[in-house]
Amino acid sequence: MPGPQVNSGREAGSDLLLELSSSGPHRAAVAAALREAVRSGRLAPGTRLPPYRSLAADLGVARNTVADAYAELVAEGWLTARQGSGTRVAERVAARAQRAPAKAPGRGALTVHDLRQGQPDATSFPRAAWTASVRRAVAAAPHDAFAPGGPQGRPELRRALAEYLARVRGVSAAPGQIVVCAGFAHALRLLFGGVLSGPLAVEPYGLPFHRQILADAGVRTIPLGLDADGARTDRLASHPDASARRGARAVLLTPAHQFPTGGPLHSTRRAAAVDWARGRGGVVVEDDYDGEFRYDREPVGAVQGLDPDHVVYIGSVSKSLSPAIRLGWLVLPPHLVDAVLTAKGLREAWTGVTDQLALAEFIESGQYDRHVRRMRQRYRARRNQLVAALAERAPHIPVTGIAAGLHAVLRLPPGTEASTVEAAAQAGAALDGLAFFRHPASPLPHRDGLVVGYATPPEHRYRPALDALCRALPPAEA
């Protein structure tokens, strides 16, 4: 059960549900019910309890009965009473219930350092700037923004995205080609829930969660090869499962930064993917998950710019801003727009209007650009700290995939991946081995490695997190 949440400003007013025992004195029954409500966390710390008279009337007992029960719990330390502030749940009671930290899933050790990939620094969310954008956007919004709308998304956001993506990612699209969604997973469900059919060619590494979405939709995935230039799209035309009459007519790629091994898709491989899609009458599905975060290389534009009629471009703010803001977008070839809107349906899968309006204002005001630049510098510094720590304490461990993104891949000696992940867990660091992301039918031989996310830990915990990681790494061979 989750621990109670501390909020000294909670007000219970005159309503409080208490179930009294049918036996024993009324005062003891009221005290026991209150004690259990606090112990279980149903009454959070700082919650103001109803006045004696109100609670007594609700419970059908005398006013003095409630007053005596309150006094008993104040004496025991469960409640506090101050003149003018009423009777409240004591802060220290709930603090005891919150001390037990959560355990890492499936492991016996406690998770202190989160080094899993794909999670931005939550402490860096631009609260003040976002709040200002919400306020300005809502104040300026037309009345129809708060009436029933349509599944494509607010025109303000689609216009802002069309301009931003053209300027920053080289995407070519009119606002009418953009459909707002709740993120990449939602986009996959929309595309493969009736718009595109399988099989689907994919990279040999990716998120198991995404593969499961596709499997649930009945889509068979065909893993490609991978080398230093990225996914082997140059072999799509000759791949038996991708070129046959009933083979794949779509390929899913992460061209800006192959997930999770790192590195952009080479220009010849980009062209090969587009040529294959043209020849097959199919599409390239482009996941631009790390397009904003580059450190040691020139910007790499989106594949969509090569052929907007054969590429579906998908982006979101889950890493650039926050996964809590459930906003993403599909930039679609014109002939797929109506089919995706039909798949999205009427109202059930729409995203919140307030967040859409706020993101549009956040982009148009320049705040989004400023936030991304600021976070790019912060993540670059984090990456540099990781590389320096490995160079000093584990120079025998190669680190790759660090020119962009929010994670790095550490290459390990053969046969050491599982034990290293377990050693990290025992040291309090949660991370994943490379095998976790490998397609079960991948044609590649497995290479042991760790996928280390460096964005999530707060600043004051980052150095201890790196220390825990380095202590878990296998020693150099003698």
C-alpha positions as CSV (number, residue, x, y, z in Angstrom):
1,M,0.0,0.0,0.0
2,P,1.4,3.4,-0.9
3,G,2.5,5.6,2.0
4,P,0.4,8.6,3.0
5,Q,1.1,11.9,1.4
6,V,2.2,14.8,3.5
7,N,0.2,18.0,3.1
8,S,-0.2,20.3,6.0
9,G,-3.0,22.2,4.2
10,R,-5.5,19.3,3.9
11,E,-9.0,20.2,5.2
12,A,-11.6,17.6,6.1
13,G,-14.4,20.1,6.6
14,S,-17.4,18.5,8.3
15,D,-17.3,15.1,6.5
16,L,-15.4,12.1,7.8
17,L,-16.3,8.5,7.3
18,L,-15.7,6.4,10.4
19,E,-17.0,2.9,11.0
20,L,-17.5,2.3,14.7
21,S,-17.3,-1.1,16.4
22,S,-20.6,-2.2,17.8
23,S,-19.1,-3.3,21.1
24,G,-17.4,-1.3,23.8
25,P,-17.8,2.3,25.0
26,H,-18.5,4.9,22.4
27,R,-15.4,6.9,23.2
28,A,-13.1,3.9,22.8
29,A,-14.8,3.0,19.5
30,V,-14.4,6.5,18.1
31,A,-10.7,6.6,19.2
32,A,-10.1,3.2,17.7
33,A,-11.7,4.2,14.3
34,L,-9.6,7.4,14.2
35,R,-6.4,5.6,15.1
36,E,-7.0,3.0,12.3
37,A,-7.8,5.8,9.8
38,V,-4.5,7.5,10.6
39,R,-2.4,4.3,10.7
40,S,-3.7,3.1,7.3
41,G,-2.9,6.4,5.7
42,R,-6.6,7.2,4.9
43,L,-6.2,10.4,7.0
44,A,-3.0,12.0,5.7
45,P,-0.6,14.0,8.0
46,G,-1.8,17.5,8.5
47,T,-5.5,16.7,7.8
48,R,-7.8,18.9,9.8
49,L,-10.5,16.8,11.6
50,P,-14.2,17.9,11.8
51,P,-15.3,19.9,14.9
52,Y,-16.6,17.9,17.8
53,R,-20.2,18.8,17.2
54,S,-20.1,18.0,13.5
55,L,-18.6,14.5,13.9
56,A,-20.7,13.7,16.9
57,A,-23.9,14.5,14.9
58,D,-22.7,12.3,12.0
59,L,-21.9,9.4,14.3
60,G,-24.9,9.7,16.5
61,V,-22.9,10.1,19.7
62,A,-22.5,12.8,22.4
63,R,-20.3,15.8,21.7
64,N,-18.2,15.0,24.8
65,T,-17.6,11.5,23.4
66,V,-15.8,12.9,20.4
67,A,-14.0,15.5,22.5
68,D,-12.7,12.8,24.8
69,A,-11.6,10.6,21.9
70,Y,-9.7,13.5,20.3
71,A,-8.0,14.3,23.7
72,E,-6.9,10.7,24.0
73,L,-5.3,10.6,20.6
74,V,-3.7,14.0,21.2
75,A,-2.1,12.5,24.4
76,E,-0.9,9.5,22.5
77,G,0.7,11.6,19.7
78,W,-1.7,10.6,16.9
79,L,-3.3,14.1,16.7
80,T,-2.3,17.7,17.5
81,A,-4.5,20.5,18.8
82,R,-3.8,24.2,18.6
83,Q,-6.0,27.2,19.4
84,G,-7.4,28.5,16.1
85,S,-6.0,25.6,14.1
86,G,-8.3,22.9,15.2
87,T,-7.4,19.2,15.6
88,R,-5.1,17.7,13.0
89,V,-3.3,14.5,12.2
90,A,0.2,14.7,13.6
91,E,2.9,15.0,11.0
92,R,5.3,12.6,12.8
93,V,2.8,9.7,12.8
94,A,2.7,9.5,9.0
95,A,6.5,10.0,8.8
96,R,6.9,6.6,10.4
97,A,4.9,5.0,7.7
98,Q,6.9,6.6,5.0
99,R,10.4,5.5,6.1
100,A,10.4,2.1,4.3
101,P,11.8,2.7,0.9
102,A,10.5,0.9,-2.1
103,K,12.2,-2.3,-3.3
104,A,13.5,-2.7,-6.8
105,P,11.1,-4.8,-8.9
106,G,12.0,-8.5,-8.6
107,R,15.1,-7.8,-6.5
108,G,15.9,-8.1,-2.8
109,A,18.0,-5.0,-2.6
110,L,16.7,-1.5,-2.1
111,T,16.7,0.8,-5.1
112,V,18.5,4.0,-4.2
113,H,19.9,5.1,-7.6
114,D,17.7,4.9,-10.7
115,L,20.0,4.5,-13.7
116,R,17.4,3.1,-16.1
117,Q,17.1,4.6,-19.5
118,G,14.4,6.8,-20.9
119,Q,13.6,8.9,-17.9
120,P,14.4,12.6,-17.9
121,D,15.4,14.6,-14.8
122,A,12.0,15.2,-13.1
123,T,13.5,17.9,-10.9
124,S,14.3,20.0,-13.9
125,F,10.7,20.4,-15.1
126,P,10.2,24.1,-15.9
127,R,7.4,24.7,-13.4
128,A,7.3,28.5,-13.5
129,A,7.6,28.8,-17.3
130,W,5.0,26.0,-17.9
131,T,2.6,27.6,-15.4
132,A,2.9,30.9,-17.2
133,S,2.3,29.2,-20.5
134,V,-0.8,27.5,-19.1
135,R,-2.1,30.8,-17.8
136,R,-1.5,32.7,-21.1
137,A,-2.8,29.9,-23.3
138,V,-6.1,29.5,-21.4
139,A,-6.6,33.3,-21.2
140,A,-6.1,33.6,-25.0
141,A,-8.0,30.5,-26.1
142,P,-11.2,30.9,-28.1
143,H,-14.4,29.7,-26.5
144,D,-14.6,26.7,-28.8
145,A,-11.4,25.3,-27.3
146,F,-13.5,24.2,-24.3
147,A,-16.4,22.7,-26.3
148,P,-16.4,19.3,-27.9
149,G,-13.7,19.2,-30.5
150,G,-12.2,16.6,-32.8
151,P,-9.7,13.8,-32.6
152,Q,-7.0,15.5,-34.6
153,G,-6.0,17.9,-31.8
154,R,-6.1,21.6,-31.3
155,P,-5.1,23.7,-34.4
156,E,-3.0,25.9,-32.2
157,L,-0.7,23.0,-31.3
158,R,-0.6,21.5,-34.8
159,R,0.4,24.9,-36.3
160,A,3.1,25.3,-33.6
161,L,4.4,21.8,-34.2
162,A,4.5,22.2,-38.0
163,E,6.7,25.3,-37.7
164,Y,8.9,23.8,-34.9
165,L,9.5,20.5,-36.5
166,A,10.3,22.1,-39.9
167,R,12.8,24.4,-38.2
168,V,14.5,22.0,-35.8
169,R,14.1,18.5,-37.4
170,G,13.6,19.2,-41.1
171,V,10.1,17.7,-41.1
172,S,7.9,18.8,-44.0
173,A,4.3,18.9,-43.1
174,A,1.2,21.0,-43.0
175,P,-0.8,21.3,-39.8
176,G,-3.5,19.1,-41.4
177,Q,-1.0,16.2,-41.6
178,I,-0.4,16.2,-37.8
179,V,-2.5,14.2,-35.4
180,V,-2.0,14.8,-31.7
181,C,-1.8,11.7,-29.5
182,A,-0.8,10.7,-26.0
183,G,2.8,9.6,-26.8
184,F,4.7,7.0,-28.8
185,A,2.9,3.9,-27.4
186,H,-0.4,5.5,-28.3
187,A,0.8,6.3,-31.8
188,L,1.8,2.6,-32.3
189,R,-1.7,1.5,-31.2
190,L,-3.3,3.9,-33.6
191,L,-1.1,2.9,-36.5
192,F,-1.3,-0.8,-36.0
193,G,-4.8,-1.0,-34.7
194,G,-6.2,-1.1,-38.2
195,V,-4.3,1.5,-40.3
196,L,-1.2,-0.5,-41.1
197,S,-0.9,-4.2,-41.2
198,G,2.0,-6.5,-40.4
199,P,4.5,-8.0,-40.7
200,L,6.7,-5.1,-39.6
201,A,10.5,-4.9,-40.0
202,V,12.2,-3.6,-36.9
203,E,15.6,-3.0,-35.5
204,P,17.2,-5.9,-33.5
205,Y,17.0,-4.0,-30.3
206,G,14.1,-2.0,-28.9
207,L,11.7,-1.7,-26.0
208,P,9.9,-5.0,-25.1
209,F,6.9,-2.9,-24.2
210,H,6.6,-1.7,-27.8
211,R,7.0,-5.2,-29.1
212,Q,4.2,-6.3,-26.8
213,I,1.9,-3.6,-28.2
214,L,2.5,-4.8,-31.7
215,A,2.1,-8.5,-30.7
216,D,-1.2,-7.6,-29.0
217,A,-2.3,-6.1,-32.3
218,G,-1.4,-9.3,-34.1
219,V,1.6,-7.8,-35.8
220,R,4.6,-10.1,-36.4
221,T,7.9,-8.2,-36.1
222,I,10.9,-9.1,-38.3
223,P,14.3,-8.0,-36.8
224,L,16.9,-6.7,-39.2
225,G,20.7,-6.8,-38.8
226,L,22.7,-3.9,-37.3
227,D,26.2,-2.6,-37.7
228,A,28.2,0.6,-37.2
229,D,26.0,2.4,-39.8
230,G,22.8,1.4,-38.1
231,A,20.0,-1.0,-39.0
232,R,20.6,-3.0,-42.2
233,T,17.9,-1.3,-44.3
234,D,20.1,-1.9,-47.3
235,R,19.0,-5.5,-47.0
236,L,15.3,-4.9,-46.8
237,A,14.8,-5.5,-50.5
238,S,16.5,-8.9,-50.3
239,H,15.2,-9.9,-46.9
240,P,13.0,-13.0,-47.5
241,D,10.4,-11.8,-44.9
242,A,10.5,-8.2,-45.9
243,S,10.4,-8.5,-49.7
244,A,8.0,-11.4,-50.3
245,R,4.5,-10.7,-51.7
246,R,3.0,-11.1,-48.2
247,G,6.0,-9.7,-46.4
248,A,6.5,-6.4,-44.5
249,R,5.3,-3.2,-46.0
250,A,6.5,-1.0,-43.0
251,V,9.7,-0.7,-41.1
252,L,10.1,0.9,-37.7
253,L,13.4,2.8,-37.1
254,T,15.1,5.1,-34.6
255,P,17.2,7.0,-37.1
256,A,18.4,9.9,-35.0
257,H,19.9,7.6,-32.3
258,Q,19.5,3.9,-32.6
259,F,17.8,2.6,-29.5
260,P,19.5,1.5,-27.3
261,T,22.9,0.9,-28.9
262,G,23.4,4.5,-30.1
263,G,24.5,6.2,-33.3
264,P,22.5,7.8,-36.2
265,L,21.3,5.8,-39.2
266,H,23.8,6.4,-42.0
267,S,22.6,8.5,-45.0
268,T,22.8,5.5,-47.4
269,R,20.7,3.4,-45.0
270,R,18.1,6.2,-44.8
271,A,17.9,6.4,-48.5
272,A,17.6,2.6,-48.7
273,A,14.7,2.6,-46.3
274,V,12.8,5.2,-48.3
275,D,13.5,3.5,-51.6
276,W,12.3,0.2,-50.2
277,A,9.1,1.9,-48.9
278,R,8.4,3.5,-52.3
279,G,9.0,0.2,-54.1
280,R,6.8,-1.7,-51.7
281,G,4.1,0.9,-51.5
282,G,4.7,1.0,-47.8
283,V,6.0,3.3,-45.1
284,V,8.9,4.0,-42.8
285,V,7.7,4.6,-39.2
286,E,10.3,7.0,-37.7
287,D,10.6,7.2,-33.9
288,D,12.4,10.5,-33.3
289,Y,12.8,9.8,-29.6
290,D,16.2,11.4,-29.1
291,G,16.2,14.0,-31.8
292,E,16.8,17.0,-29.5
293,F,19.7,15.7,-27.4
294,R,22.9,15.7,-29.3
295,Y,26.4,16.5,-27.9
296,D,29.3,15.8,-30.1
297,R,27.9,15.8,-33.6
298,E,26.0,17.9,-36.1
299,P,22.2,17.8,-36.0
300,V,20.8,14.9,-38.0
301,G,17.5,15.7,-39.7
302,A,14.5,13.5,-39.8
303,V,14.1,10.8,-42.4
304,Q,10.6,12.2,-43.0
305,G,12.1,15.1,-44.9
306,L,13.4,12.7,-47.6
307,D,9.9,11.6,-48.6
308,P,6.9,12.9,-46.6
309,D,4.5,10.6,-48.6
310,H,6.2,7.4,-47.4
311,V,7.3,8.3,-43.8
312,V,5.2,8.4,-40.6
313,Y,7.1,10.7,-38.2
314,I,6.4,10.2,-34.4
315,G,7.5,12.5,-31.6
316,S,6.6,13.4,-28.1
317,V,7.6,15.5,-25.1
318,S,8.2,12.5,-22.8
319,K,12.0,13.0,-22.7
320,S,12.4,16.6,-23.7
321,L,9.9,17.9,-21.2
322,S,8.1,15.2,-19.1
323,P,6.4,11.9,-19.5
324,A,3.7,13.2,-17.2
325,I,2.5,15.5,-20.0
326,R,0.9,12.9,-22.1
327,L,1.4,14.6,-25.5
328,G,2.9,13.2,-28.7
329,W,2.2,13.6,-32.4
330,L,2.1,11.7,-35.7
331,V,3.1,13.5,-38.9
332,L,1.4,11.5,-41.5
333,P,1.4,11.1,-45.3
334,P,-1.9,12.8,-46.4
335,H,-3.5,9.5,-47.5
336,L,-3.2,8.1,-43.9
337,V,-4.7,11.0,-42.0
338,D,-8.4,10.0,-42.2
339,A,-7.6,6.4,-41.3
340,V,-5.7,7.4,-38.2
341,L,-8.5,9.8,-37.1
342,T,-11.0,6.9,-37.6
343,A,-8.8,4.7,-35.5
344,K,-8.5,7.3,-32.8
345,G,-12.3,7.5,-32.5
346,L,-14.7,9.8,-30.9
347,R,-13.4,11.4,-27.7
348,E,-12.2,8.2,-25.9
349,A,-8.5,8.6,-26.8
350,W,-8.2,12.4,-26.9
351,T,-5.6,14.4,-25.0
352,G,-6.4,17.3,-22.7
353,V,-7.0,20.6,-24.3
354,T,-5.3,22.6,-21.6
355,D,-2.0,20.8,-22.1
356,Q,-2.3,21.1,-25.9
357,L,-2.8,24.9,-25.6
358,A,0.0,25.2,-23.1
359,L,2.5,23.3,-25.2
360,A,1.6,25.4,-28.3
361,E,2.2,28.6,-26.3
362,F,5.4,27.1,-24.7
363,I,6.8,26.4,-28.2
364,E,5.7,29.7,-29.8
365,S,7.1,31.8,-26.9
366,G,10.5,30.2,-27.3
367,Q,10.4,28.6,-23.9
368,Y,10.6,25.1,-25.3
369,D,13.8,25.9,-27.2
370,R,15.3,27.4,-24.1
371,H,14.4,24.4,-22.0
372,V,15.8,21.9,-24.5
373,R,19.1,23.9,-24.7
374,R,19.3,24.1,-21.0
375,M,18.7,20.3,-20.6
376,R,21.1,19.5,-23.4
377,Q,23.9,21.2,-21.4
378,R,22.9,19.5,-18.2
379,Y,22.7,16.0,-19.8
380,R,26.0,16.6,-21.6
381,A,27.6,17.4,-18.2
382,R,26.1,14.2,-16.8
383,R,27.4,12.1,-19.7
384,N,30.9,13.6,-19.2
385,Q,30.8,12.7,-15.5
386,L,29.9,9.1,-16.4
387,V,32.7,8.9,-19.0
388,A,35.2,10.4,-16.6
389,A,34.2,8.0,-13.8
390,L,34.6,5.0,-16.1
391,A,37.9,6.2,-17.4
392,E,39.2,6.5,-13.9
393,R,37.7,3.5,-12.2
394,A,36.9,1.0,-15.0
395,P,39.1,1.9,-18.1
396,H,38.7,-1.7,-19.3
397,I,34.9,-1.1,-19.9
398,P,34.2,0.5,-23.3
399,V,31.4,3.0,-23.3
400,T,29.4,3.7,-26.6
401,G,26.4,5.5,-27.9
402,I,27.3,8.7,-26.1
403,A,27.1,11.3,-28.9
404,A,23.4,11.9,-28.2
405,G,20.5,10.8,-26.0
406,L,20.0,10.2,-22.3
407,H,21.9,6.9,-21.9
408,A,25.1,5.1,-22.7
409,V,25.9,1.4,-23.4
410,L,28.7,-0.2,-21.5
411,R,30.3,-3.2,-23.1
412,L,31.0,-6.0,-20.7
413,P,33.2,-9.2,-20.9
414,P,31.2,-12.2,-22.2
415,G,29.1,-13.9,-19.6
416,T,29.1,-11.1,-17.1
417,E,25.9,-9.2,-17.9
418,A,23.5,-10.9,-15.6
419,S,25.8,-10.9,-12.6
420,T,26.7,-7.2,-13.1
421,V,23.0,-6.2,-13.2
422,E,22.5,-8.2,-10.0
423,A,25.6,-6.6,-8.4
424,A,24.3,-3.2,-9.3
425,A,21.0,-4.0,-7.7
426,Q,22.7,-5.1,-4.5
427,A,24.5,-1.8,-4.5
428,G,21.2,0.0,-4.8
429,A,21.4,0.9,-8.5
430,A,18.6,-0.1,-10.9
431,L,19.6,-0.5,-14.5
432,D,19.1,-3.0,-17.4
433,G,21.3,-5.3,-19.3
434,L,21.5,-5.1,-23.1
435,A,19.8,-8.5,-23.4
436,F,16.6,-7.0,-22.0
437,F,16.1,-5.0,-25.2
438,R,17.2,-7.6,-27.7
439,H,14.5,-9.0,-30.1
440,P,14.1,-12.7,-29.3
441,A,14.5,-13.5,-33.1
442,S,17.4,-11.1,-33.6
443,P,19.9,-12.4,-36.2
444,L,22.8,-10.8,-34.2
445,P,24.8,-12.8,-31.6
446,H,24.3,-11.3,-28.2
447,R,27.0,-9.0,-26.8
448,D,27.0,-8.5,-23.0
449,G,26.4,-4.9,-22.0
450,L,24.6,-2.5,-19.7
451,V,22.2,0.3,-20.7
452,V,22.9,3.1,-18.3
453,G,20.6,6.1,-18.1
454,Y,22.3,9.2,-16.7
455,A,19.3,11.7,-16.7
456,T,17.1,10.5,-13.9
457,P,19.1,10.8,-10.6
458,P,18.8,14.2,-8.9
459,E,22.0,16.3,-8.9
460,H,22.9,15.5,-5.3
461,R,22.6,11.7,-5.9
462,Y,24.4,11.5,-9.3
463,R,27.9,11.0,-8.0
464,P,26.8,8.3,-5.5
465,A,24.9,6.6,-8.3
466,L,28.1,6.5,-10.4
467,D,30.0,5.2,-7.5
468,A,27.5,2.3,-7.0
469,L,27.7,1.6,-10.8
470,C,31.5,1.4,-10.8
471,R,31.6,-0.8,-7.8
472,A,29.3,-3.3,-9.5
473,L,31.4,-3.5,-12.8
474,P,33.5,-6.7,-13.3
475,P,37.2,-6.2,-12.7
476,A,39.8,-6.2,-15.5
477,E,41.1,-9.5,-16.5
478,A,44.4,-10.4,-15.1
